[in-house]
Amino acid sequence: MKLDVVNLDAGKAGTIDLPDDIFGIEDIRGDILARVVTWQLAKRRSGNHKIQVRNEVSRTGKKMYKQKGTGGARHGSRRAAQFVGGAKAHGPVVRSHEFGMNKKFRALGLRHALSSKAKDGSLIVVDGVKLDAPKTAALRARFDKLGWSNALIIAGVEVDGAFKLAARNIPNVDVLPSAGLNVYDILRRHTLVLTREAVEAIQARFAEKEAA
C-alpha cells in the first residue's frame, strides 16, 4: 500500500510503499490484540501486594480456652482469620503476574495493531522528527496544525534530543524509539505517527523474525 509522507510543517514530502503483510491486513482480529495487551499489562504489574499471613500477625498463639466443655466452638489461636485483628485467609502475596506468550503470536499481534491503524486512516508517515531547539509551544502549534492531539510518535533508532524535550510536556503525546514499538501503546493513542526510519526498522524487525 502507498501512503503520503508529510513533514512537521504539514507539507508533503513524497510517498512511501508499506508492505501489505505488516500494514495491510484486512481482517483485524480483536481477540489477538486483546491477548497481547493482557500479556503486556501482566508483565508490567509489580506484584508487590502483600497481606499478613498467620505466622506474621503480632498476636498470641496461646490457646484461648480449653478444648471442651465451654459450649462454644473450639479455637486454638487468636491469629486465626475469623477473629478481628487476625490474619487474612487466602489474601494476595508477592508474586509475578507474568505469563508466557509465543514470539510468533506477539509478532502477529503487532502486525494486526499496525494494520488496524492503517485501515482506520490513523497511520501517518512523517519525513523526520528533528528540531533545532526544544520549544514546546512551537511544537504544539505544529501538532495542532497536523491534527495530532492524541498520538504515538515512533522515531528512528534514537529520538532526537530537542524533539524529545519539546514533546514530553504535551499531554496525550508519546514519543518512543523504534525498538519501543508495542501493541498497547499503539492502541491507546488515536494516531500512530511513524518516521521513514521507523518504517525501515519495522520492516527489518519482521524480516529478522521470519528468518529466525
Beta strands, then each sheet from edge to edge (+ up, - down):
strand 1: 2-6
strand 2: 12-17
strand 3: 123-126
strand 4: 151-154
strand 5: 173-176
strand 6: 191-195
sheet 1: 2+ 1- 3- 6- 4- 5-
end
